[in-house]
Amino acid sequence: MSRTNEMTQAQPKQQVQQKPKFSVAITTDGYQKLVRNTLGDPERAKRFIASITSAVAVNPALQECDAGTILAGALLGESLGLSPSPQLGQYYLVPFKQKEKKDRMGKLICPEMTKATFVLGYKGYLQMALKSGSYSDIDVLEIREGEYQGRDKMTGKHLFSFIEDDDVRETLPVIGYMAYFEYLNGFKKTLYWSKKKMLSHADQYSPAFSASAYNKIQNHEIPDSEMWKYSSFWYKDFDGMAKKTMLRQLISKWGIMSTELIRAMDSDGSMSEIANGDIVTTPEADIPVEAPENIFQDAQAAGNEVEVIDIDAV
């Protein structure tokens, strides 16, 4: 191939302007001003920038995301009073690839890029419910083998007998999940799902999850070289996703929901961007998502360990 042809084929790629990485973009005057104007308090803005910068630094996949979607998602989490720390698990910024867009003439409008979505963790649900001031207690936990005692014959309510020795309890298999709350006025509500029911729910509502594939993973029937295909967190952290599902089901049906909690649920799985100095949010249903496996495969090729969390509805 001649040098002229090589330059001609390379030209279209050179026309796509590369956006700066988050570590660079967050230091620009525009982003700094947006953070200060949104949060108001200079000290709060300083803490926020340090926290989100640290969270991005430890996540190779997130570093590949458009910086504006990272900042907008993090500001949403901050406005809800949640921490971006992955160790706390209150919310996550989840990478996904958005395909390129062209007009009718075939002219490129928007190149393919990786963006970040806001995903509420189950600990975020707990945090926001307690902050609402309506609950004296709320929690969600796994039910181990031998702890579920069936239903009360008169009321139909689920009965449990918990194993007191934590060391023994943690060795037993999980057979289900239980979420409960108690209002300040004493009203209580408990919800229980068997693990079989949870598997069926995930299989039905999460396109990125297969119950049969999950069982194969549990039985070590899938080689490590193919595990990158199973990037959904229903595979990587089934119990965590199950807890989130239980809390969402319980609170949305029987709980008191503060304005902030309603906004958090509505924002769960959404994608926010920065446009002309403003934050514009796209609901989850309107996001054209490419399979998360592609993100995982690209990062694997680059030699990175990637953590991608499922954004499918729970």
DODREN-343035 format. One record per residue (C-alpha): residue in one letter; chain; x, y, z. Coordinates in steps of 0.5 Angstrom, whole numbers, plus 500, padded with zeros to 3 digits. Example, Ala and Ser with C-alpha at 12.3 -4.5 7.8 and 13.67 -1.06 7.14 Angstrom:
<nodes>
{A,A,{525,491,516}},
{S,A,{527,498,514}},
</nodes>
This chain:
<nodes>
{M,A,{500,500,500}},
{S,A,{503,507,498}},
{R,A,{504,512,503}},
{T,A,{499,517,500}},
{N,A,{493,511,501}},
{E,A,{495,510,508}},
{M,A,{494,518,509}},
{T,A,{488,518,506}},
{Q,A,{485,512,510}},
{A,A,{488,515,516}},
{Q,A,{484,522,515}},
{P,A,{477,520,517}},
{K,A,{480,518,524}},
{Q,A,{484,524,525}},
{Q,A,{477,529,524}},
{V,A,{475,526,530}},
{Q,A,{477,530,536}},
{Q,A,{479,527,542}},
{K,A,{476,529,549}},
{P,A,{480,530,555}},
{K,A,{481,525,560}},
{F,A,{477,526,567}},
{S,A,{483,527,570}},
{V,A,{485,533,566}},
{A,A,{478,536,564}},
{I,A,{476,536,572}},
{T,A,{482,541,572}},
{T,A,{479,546,567}},
{D,A,{476,553,569}},
{G,A,{469,550,566}},
{Y,A,{469,544,570}},
{Q,A,{471,548,576}},
{K,A,{466,553,576}},
{L,A,{460,548,574}},
{V,A,{462,545,581}},
{R,A,{463,551,585}},
{N,A,{456,554,582}},
{T,A,{452,547,583}},
{L,A,{455,546,590}},
{G,A,{456,553,593}},
{D,A,{460,552,599}},
{P,A,{468,552,596}},
{E,A,{470,547,602}},
{R,A,{464,542,599}},
{A,A,{467,543,592}},
{K,A,{474,541,594}},
{R,A,{472,535,598}},
{F,A,{467,533,592}},
{I,A,{473,534,587}},
{A,A,{478,530,591}},
{S,A,{473,524,592}},
{I,A,{470,523,585}},
{T,A,{478,524,582}},
{S,A,{480,518,587}},
{A,A,{474,514,585}},
{V,A,{475,515,578}},
{A,A,{483,513,579}},
{V,A,{482,506,581}},
{N,A,{477,504,576}},
{P,A,{480,503,569}},
{A,A,{474,502,565}},
{L,A,{471,509,568}},
{Q,A,{477,513,566}},
{E,A,{475,511,559}},
{C,A,{468,515,559}},
{D,A,{467,522,557}},
{A,A,{469,526,562}},
{G,A,{462,530,562}},
{T,A,{458,524,564}},
{I,A,{462,522,570}},
{L,A,{462,529,573}},
{A,A,{454,530,571}},
{G,A,{453,523,575}},
{A,A,{457,525,580}},
{L,A,{454,531,582}},
{L,A,{447,528,582}},
{G,A,{450,523,587}},
{E,A,{453,529,591}},
{S,A,{446,532,591}},
{L,A,{443,526,594}},
{G,A,{448,526,599}},
{L,A,{451,520,597}},
{S,A,{459,518,597}},
{P,A,{462,516,590}},
{S,A,{467,511,594}},
{P,A,{466,504,591}},
{Q,A,{468,501,598}},
{L,A,{461,504,601}},
{G,A,{457,502,595}},
{Q,A,{452,508,595}},
{Y,A,{452,509,588}},
{Y,A,{456,507,582}},
{L,A,{458,510,575}},
{V,A,{457,505,570}},
{P,A,{461,505,563}},
{F,A,{457,503,557}},
{K,A,{459,504,550}},
{Q,A,{454,509,545}},
{K,A,{455,508,538}},
{E,A,{456,513,533}},
{K,A,{451,517,530}},
{K,A,{451,520,523}},
{D,A,{446,524,519}},
{R,A,{442,522,513}},
{M,A,{448,524,508}},
{G,A,{452,519,512}},
{K,A,{456,525,516}},
{L,A,{459,523,523}},
{I,A,{455,527,528}},
{C,A,{457,524,534}},
{P,A,{463,519,534}},
{E,A,{463,512,538}},
{M,A,{464,514,545}},
{T,A,{464,511,552}},
{K,A,{459,514,557}},
{A,A,{458,513,565}},
{T,A,{451,512,568}},
{F,A,{448,513,575}},
{V,A,{447,507,578}},
{L,A,{444,507,585}},
{G,A,{447,501,590}},
{Y,A,{443,498,595}},
{K,A,{446,501,601}},
{G,A,{444,508,597}},
{Y,A,{437,506,598}},
{L,A,{438,504,605}},
{Q,A,{442,511,606}},
{M,A,{436,515,603}},
{A,A,{431,512,607}},
{L,A,{434,513,613}},
{K,A,{435,520,612}},
{S,A,{428,521,610}},
{G,A,{426,521,617}},
{S,A,{420,516,616}},
{Y,A,{424,510,618}},
{S,A,{426,507,625}},
{D,A,{429,501,622}},
{I,A,{430,499,615}},
{D,A,{435,493,612}},
{V,A,{436,487,607}},
{L,A,{439,481,608}},
{E,A,{441,474,605}},
{I,A,{437,468,608}},
{R,A,{441,462,610}},
{E,A,{439,455,609}},
{G,A,{435,453,615}},
{E,A,{433,460,617}},
{Y,A,{426,460,613}},
{Q,A,{421,457,617}},
{G,A,{415,458,612}},
{R,A,{409,462,614}},
{D,A,{404,463,620}},
{K,A,{398,459,618}},
{M,A,{393,465,621}},
{T,A,{396,471,618}},
{G,A,{401,468,612}},
{K,A,{407,472,614}},
{H,A,{414,469,613}},
{L,A,{417,466,619}},
{F,A,{425,466,620}},
{S,A,{429,463,626}},
{F,A,{436,466,625}},
{I,A,{443,462,626}},
{E,A,{446,466,632}},
{D,A,{453,464,630}},
{D,A,{456,468,625}},
{D,A,{462,464,623}},
{V,A,{457,458,622}},
{R,A,{452,462,619}},
{E,A,{456,465,613}},
{T,A,{458,457,611}},
{L,A,{451,456,609}},
{P,A,{448,457,602}},
{V,A,{444,463,601}},
{I,A,{436,460,600}},
{G,A,{433,467,599}},
{Y,A,{433,475,601}},
{M,A,{429,479,606}},
{A,A,{428,486,607}},
{Y,A,{424,490,612}},
{F,A,{422,496,615}},
{E,A,{419,499,621}},
{Y,A,{416,506,621}},
{L,A,{417,511,627}},
{N,A,{409,510,628}},
{G,A,{411,502,629}},
{F,A,{408,500,622}},
{K,A,{412,494,620}},
{K,A,{413,491,613}},
{T,A,{417,485,611}},
{L,A,{418,482,604}},
{Y,A,{421,475,602}},
{W,A,{423,472,596}},
{S,A,{427,465,595}},
{K,A,{433,465,591}},
{K,A,{429,461,586}},
{K,A,{424,467,585}},
{M,A,{430,472,585}},
{L,A,{434,468,579}},
{S,A,{427,468,575}},
{H,A,{426,475,576}},
{A,A,{433,477,574}},
{D,A,{433,472,568}},
{Q,A,{426,476,566}},
{Y,A,{428,483,567}},
{S,A,{436,483,565}},
{P,A,{437,482,558}},
{A,A,{445,481,560}},
{F,A,{443,476,565}},
{S,A,{442,468,564}},
{A,A,{440,464,570}},
{S,A,{443,458,566}},
{A,A,{449,461,565}},
{Y,A,{449,463,572}},
{N,A,{449,456,574}},
{K,A,{454,454,570}},
{I,A,{459,459,573}},
{Q,A,{457,457,580}},
{N,A,{459,450,578}},
{H,A,{465,452,575}},
{E,A,{463,450,568}},
{I,A,{466,456,564}},
{P,A,{473,457,564}},
{D,A,{476,463,566}},
{S,A,{478,465,559}},
{E,A,{471,466,558}},
{M,A,{469,470,564}},
{W,A,{470,477,561}},
{K,A,{463,475,557}},
{Y,A,{459,475,563}},
{S,A,{460,483,566}},
{S,A,{453,484,569}},
{F,A,{453,485,576}},
{W,A,{448,479,577}},
{Y,A,{454,475,575}},
{K,A,{459,478,579}},
{D,A,{455,480,585}},
{F,A,{448,477,585}},
{D,A,{447,478,592}},
{G,A,{448,485,592}},
{M,A,{443,486,586}},
{A,A,{438,482,589}},
{K,A,{438,486,596}},
{K,A,{437,492,591}},
{T,A,{432,489,588}},
{M,A,{428,487,595}},
{L,A,{429,494,597}},
{R,A,{426,497,591}},
{Q,A,{420,493,591}},
{L,A,{419,494,598}},
{I,A,{420,501,598}},
{S,A,{416,503,592}},
{K,A,{410,498,594}},
{W,A,{409,500,601}},
{G,A,{414,505,604}},
{I,A,{414,512,605}},
{M,A,{418,516,599}},
{S,A,{421,522,600}},
{T,A,{422,527,594}},
{E,A,{430,526,594}},
{L,A,{428,518,594}},
{I,A,{423,519,589}},
{R,A,{429,523,585}},
{A,A,{434,517,586}},
{M,A,{429,512,584}},
{D,A,{428,516,577}},
{S,A,{435,517,576}},
{D,A,{437,510,577}},
{G,A,{440,508,571}},
{S,A,{440,515,567}},
{M,A,{445,518,564}},
{S,A,{447,525,565}},
{E,A,{451,530,560}},
{I,A,{454,537,561}},
{A,A,{451,541,555}},
{N,A,{453,549,555}},
{G,A,{454,549,562}},
{D,A,{448,545,564}},
{I,A,{447,538,566}},
{V,A,{442,534,562}},
{T,A,{439,528,564}},
{T,A,{437,522,559}},
{P,A,{432,517,563}},
{E,A,{435,509,562}},
{A,A,{429,507,557}},
{D,A,{432,513,552}},
{I,A,{439,510,553}},
{P,A,{442,507,546}},
{V,A,{446,502,550}},
{E,A,{451,497,546}},
{A,A,{453,490,550}},
{P,A,{457,491,556}},
{E,A,{461,485,554}},
{N,A,{464,490,548}},
{I,A,{467,495,554}},
{F,A,{470,489,558}},
{Q,A,{473,486,552}},
{D,A,{476,492,550}},
{A,A,{479,493,557}},
{Q,A,{481,486,557}},
{A,A,{485,487,550}},
{A,A,{489,493,554}},
{G,A,{491,489,560}},
{N,A,{486,492,565}},
{E,A,{482,489,570}},
{V,A,{475,492,569}},
{E,A,{469,492,574}},
{V,A,{462,493,570}},
{I,A,{456,494,574}},
{D,A,{449,492,570}},
{I,A,{445,498,569}},
{D,A,{439,493,567}},
{A,A,{432,495,571}},
{V,A,{431,491,577}},
</nodes>
